[in-house]
Amino acid sequence: MLHTLQLLESLRKGSAIAVCDGSYKEGKGASAWAIVDDSKGGSISGCNRVNGNVGCQSSYQSELVGLLSVIMILNELWVFYGLTQAEVTVACDGESALNMALDMEQQIRTQMMDHDLLFVIRAAVTRF
């Protein structure tokens, strides 16, 4: 519980860091993520399998699922603990996925790969 309280304080102060990564190999995708307090060691982390047709999966899609996981967990923390303000630095090595998911100025077209994930991520971000 102490680590959770430290993480919540870090979110309130704007010093929390969220990191995610996605991978794809031999028809299987996965992602992992962590949200950490940069100074006191509080953290929460997880991983998941990325489902979908083999022809549609990619490392880009796995990166987006990692980002979505971070945003969903942040939303749950926000609601469960009644946060009224929070700030977090988000990082992943899939720079194009990160930029496309969080740059609200870029238009998403339905012809784009993974447009559905991009729409969901942006909708979730705007709820904060």
PyMOL commands that set and color helices and strands:
alter all, ss='L'
color gray80, all
select helices_A, chain A and resi 2-13+59-80+95-102+115-126
alter helices_A, ss='H'
color red, helices_A
select strands_A, chain A and resi 16-25+28-37+43-50+88-92
alter strands_A, ss='S'
color yellow, strands_A
deselect
rebuild
show_as cartoon
